[in-house]
Amino acid sequence: NLPAVANYGGSALYIIDSKSNAGTNNITVAVQSGEKMDGELNGIVLINADNGNVLVTATADGWWSFNP
């Protein structure tokens, strides 16, 4: 789970499947209960490919994800 967005405003986190096994063992990136990911309440981002990654940034509106 991501930390509370209020504590990370303006920050970015880069989440990487460094062991190359997300294709078999998916990585779920979830927000704190009641927060938003990409505008969706309690949204998630799924990393489901080996060597997958996602960049998430914290804003006043919640977390936003970007696939580099």
C-alpha positions as CSV (number, residue, x, y, z in Angstrom):
1,N,0.0,0.0,0.0
2,L,1.1,3.5,-0.7
3,P,1.5,5.9,2.2
4,A,-1.1,8.6,2.9
5,V,-1.1,11.1,0.0
6,A,-1.2,14.0,2.5
7,N,2.3,13.1,3.7
8,Y,3.8,12.9,0.2
9,G,2.2,15.9,-1.7
10,G,4.4,16.7,-4.8
11,S,6.5,13.5,-4.3
12,A,6.9,10.7,-6.8
13,L,7.6,7.0,-6.1
14,Y,9.0,4.6,-8.7
15,I,7.9,1.0,-8.2
16,I,9.9,-1.6,-10.1
17,D,9.7,-5.4,-10.4
18,S,13.4,-5.9,-9.7
19,K,13.1,-9.7,-9.3
20,S,11.4,-10.1,-12.7
21,N,8.5,-12.2,-11.4
22,A,5.5,-9.9,-11.6
23,G,4.2,-11.9,-14.6
24,T,3.6,-14.8,-12.1
25,N,3.3,-12.9,-8.9
26,N,1.5,-9.7,-9.7
27,I,2.3,-6.6,-7.8
28,T,-0.8,-4.6,-6.6
29,V,-0.1,-0.9,-5.8
30,A,-3.0,0.3,-3.7
31,V,-3.9,3.6,-2.0
32,Q,-5.0,4.1,1.6
33,S,-8.7,3.5,2.2
34,G,-10.7,6.5,1.1
35,E,-8.0,7.9,-1.2
36,K,-7.9,8.1,-5.0
37,M,-5.7,6.5,-7.7
38,D,-6.1,8.0,-11.1
39,G,-9.3,9.7,-10.0
40,E,-10.9,6.4,-8.8
41,L,-11.7,6.1,-5.1
42,N,-9.7,3.2,-3.6
43,G,-8.2,2.6,-7.0
44,I,-5.2,0.3,-7.7
45,V,-2.4,-0.2,-10.3
46,L,-1.4,-3.7,-11.2
47,I,2.1,-4.6,-12.4
48,N,1.6,-7.9,-14.1
49,A,4.6,-8.3,-16.5
50,D,8.1,-9.3,-15.6
51,N,10.3,-6.3,-15.1
52,G,7.2,-4.1,-15.0
53,N,7.2,-0.7,-13.4
54,V,5.0,2.3,-12.6
55,L,5.7,5.8,-11.5
56,V,3.2,7.3,-9.1
57,T,2.9,10.9,-8.0
58,A,1.1,12.5,-5.1
59,T,-1.1,15.5,-5.7
60,A,-3.9,17.3,-3.9
61,D,-6.3,15.1,-5.9
62,G,-4.7,11.8,-4.9
63,W,-2.2,9.5,-6.5
64,W,-1.6,9.4,-10.3
65,S,0.1,6.6,-12.1
66,F,2.4,6.8,-15.2
67,N,3.9,3.9,-17.1
68,P,7.4,5.1,-18.1
